Amino acid sequence: MDDGARLLRPGDPPAFSVHQADGASPFVLVADHAGQRIPSRLGDLGLPRDELDRHIGWDIGIAGLTSKLSHRLGAFAILQTYSRLVIDCNRPLQAAGSIVESSDGTEVPGNAGLGDEERACRAREIFAPYHARIARELDRRSAGAEAPVLVAMHSFTPVFGGLARPWQAGVLYQRDARLAHALRHALMQEGLVVGDNQPYAVSDATDYAIPVHAERRGLLHVELEIRQDLIGDEAGQQEWADRLARILPGLLPALRDHARSPRGCRRCGARRAAAGPPLRRSRR
């Protein structure tokens, strides 16, 4: 490809970073909105720094939390480098939210009126290599003795649309709620307010990581959302990393015992969600 047609130039970081590449844990952590970099070719997308630092630009706190959890678990983790405003790596490429022209009331001048080739360039250089690396890792681990378990790491803003969100965390899923419900129960046992498909829900139309990487492979999985004010600093990130590293491994034995049961796991209180029209909510 002609260098002039490339999005990422010398000096721009790779599309993703990997932590604990040889980690022995069955958990595979993915953070689609971890970064907030903008490719140098795109400048600042026409936005001031304070807008790029808002939740519209990235999942605040999730990079630090995912890195810490990866090291606590000894788990492979992959963190996407670039701002979700460049291209959203948890949206199907055909989805309206893949490359937004407006987000939570903020117009994004650098995304206005993009042509097909400009959109394809972002997909080719950021979206595609990130998801190809996830796929390779899951393929490699699926060939081993223990199936991988996918945890998609996200954070959400405490207030959206003028409404305060009461949840401290949320577990998201679509067709299979086994790990999501087991994790929700465990977090609630610690006195936390945990949403069940709140503040968002997974769907084929609006999400990519869970439908493509987990559901198609039949892997245990959960999309975990944590409120940003709880992980906005290192102390909060460490607290949640310690909590999740303590809870997650203990959930697997019962779930694996019942992995082939369509009725789910009665012993651990989790169940498979019945397939049907998914809930859809604004994705912020």
N, C-alpha and C positions, 0 to 999 in steps of 0.2 A: 504493500500500500504506500502511495506517495505520502511522505512525511507531512506535507501541507494539508492532507486530508485527515490526518489523525487528530483525535481529541486530546489524548494524553501526550505530553511533550517531555523531553528530557528535563528532569527536575521535579516532575509530578510523581507522587508516590504510586505504587501499584494499587490495583483496585481493591485489594483485601490484604489483611495480615492474619497469620496463623499463630496460635498459641498451643503449646503442648502437642506438637504434631504427632508424637509417638505415645501419647497418653494412653494408659491401659484401661481407663474407665470406659464403660459402655456408653456413657453420655457423650453426645456430640452437641455442642453449643453453637448456635448461629445468631449473629447480631446484624440484621439487615440494615439498620439505621444507626450504626455505631458512630460513624464519622460525619464530619461537617466540612471537609475540604471541598474546594471548587477547582476544577482543572484550570490551569493558568490561562488557557485559550479563552475561557468563558469569563474571565475577570471576576467580578463579584455578582454576576447575574443581575446587575442593576440595583442591588439591595445594600443598605447600610449594614454595618457589622452587627448592630443590635438586633436586626431582623434575622440574620443568619444564626445568631446565638439563641434565638427562641426555639420552642419546640417544633416549629414548622421546618427547621433546618436539620434536626437530628433528634434522636432519642436521648435526652439529657440523662447522664449518669450511667447509661447502659454499657458503654465501653469499659469503664473502670470496673463495674460490677462483673461483667462477663470475664474479663481478664483475671480478676481475683478468684472467681468461682472456678474457672478453668484450672488454676493452680491448686486450689483447695481439693478439687476432685481428682486431679490428674487427668483431666478430660480435654480432648481436642476441642478447640474453639476457633471459629473464623469470624473476623470482624470486617465489615464492609467500610471502606475508607471515605467514600464521597457522600456529600449531602444528599438527602432524599429529594432535595429540590433539583438536583442535576438529573437523576432518574431514581425512582423508587424501586429498590430491589426486592420489595415484598408485594409488588403488583404485577399481574400479567401484563405483557407489553401492549396488549390491545385495550387495557383498562383505561378509563378516563383519568385515573389518578397516577398513571405511569410517569408522566412529565407534566406537572401542573402549571397552569398560567396564573392561578390564584390559590392561596392557602390561608385559611383562617382570617380572611379579610385583607390579606396582603397580596398585592399584585406582584408578579415575578417577571419583570421586563425581559430578562434574558431568555425566558421560555416562550415569549409571545410569538405566535406565527411560525413555529419551527417547520421546516420542510421535512419530507420523508427521510432524506439522507442524513440530516442533522440528528433526527431521532434515532435512526439506525446506528449512527456512529456511537451515540451514548450507550445504546444497548450492546453493541459489539465489544466495546472496550471496558465497560464497567459491569453491566448486568451479566453478560454471558460468561466471562472468566470467573466471576464470583460463584455463580451457580454451578459451573462446570467443576470447580474445586470441591464444592459440597458433594456433588454427585459422585466424584471419584472417591472421596473419603467414605461415603456411605456404601458404595459398591465394595470397596476393599474390606471394610469392617463386616459387611453382611456375609462375606465369604468365610469368615472366621467362625469360631465355636459359639460366640455370644453375639446376638443381634444388637446393633446400635440402637440407642434411644435418643430421639431428637428433641431438643429443647430450644425453641425459638425465643430469644430474649428481646424484650421491648420495654419501654417506659411510656407513661401517659401523663399529660398535663393535669394538675389538680383542678383547674377550672377550665371549662370549655363552653363557649356560647353563653357565657355569663352564669353558668350553673356550676356549683361546687360538686365535685365527685366524692362520694363518701368512702369509696373502696381504697384500701391501702395496696391491694394487689388484685389481679384478675386472672383467671385461667380461661383460655380460649381454645375452642376446638370446633370441629364440624361433624364428622361422621363417627368419631371414636373418642369417647370421653373418659376412657379408663384411667389414664395417668392424670388427666386434668382433674377429675373428681377426687382421686386419691390425694393429690397434692392440695387441692382446696380444703379437704377435710383436715389434713395435717396442719395447714396454716391456720385454719379456724380454731384448732385445738390450742393454739398459742395466743388466742385472743384477738386475732386480726380480722378485719372486715375484708372479705374476699369475694369478688364478683364471679358469678357463673356465667360465662359469655358476656361479661361486663368489664370495662365499658365498651368493648367491641366484640364481634364474633367473626369467626373464620368462614369464608365462602370461596367457592371456585372463582367467582367473578371479581373479588377484591383482594385475594391473597394468593401468594405463590409458594412460599416455603413449605407450609404444612400440606396443602393438597398435592404438590408435585414431589417433594422429597420424602414425606412421611406416609401419607395415605396411599400413594401408588405402590409403595414398598410394603405396606402392612406393618410399619414400625410403630411401636409405642412412641407417643409424642405428646407435647403440650406446647402451646404458645403462652408464655408467661409475661404479663404486664405488671409493672411496679410503678407506683406513683412517684413522679420525679422529685418531689420535695423530700422524699425519704432516702434518695440515693444521689442527691445533688452534690455531696461532698464525700471525701474518702472514708470518713467514719461510717456514714450510712451505707456506702458500698460494701465496706468490710462486714458490717453487721448482717446485711442481707446475704453476702457470700457465705458467711459462717452458718447462717440459718439454713440456707438451701443445701450446703454441703453436708449438713447434719441430717436433713430430712430426705433428700432425694434418693440416696442409695437404699434406704430402708423400705422404700415403696416397691422396689422391683420384684422381690421374691414372690409376693402374693400375686402380683399382676402377671408375672411370667407363668405361674402355675395355672392360671386361667386364661392364658393368651388365646387359646383356640375356642373358648366358649363364647357363643354369640350372646349369651345372657350376661356375660361379664363376670365380675368377681364379687360374690356376695360377702365373702369373708372380710374384704377390705373396704366395702361400701362403695366401690366404683362400679360403673356400668358403661356399656357401649351406648352412645347416643343413637337413637333411631335416625336413619337417613331421612332427609326431607328438606324442604326449603329452608336455607340457613337464615338466621337473623342477620340484618345488615344495619350497621350504624356508621356514623361519620368516623373516619379513620384518623383521629388525631389524639 
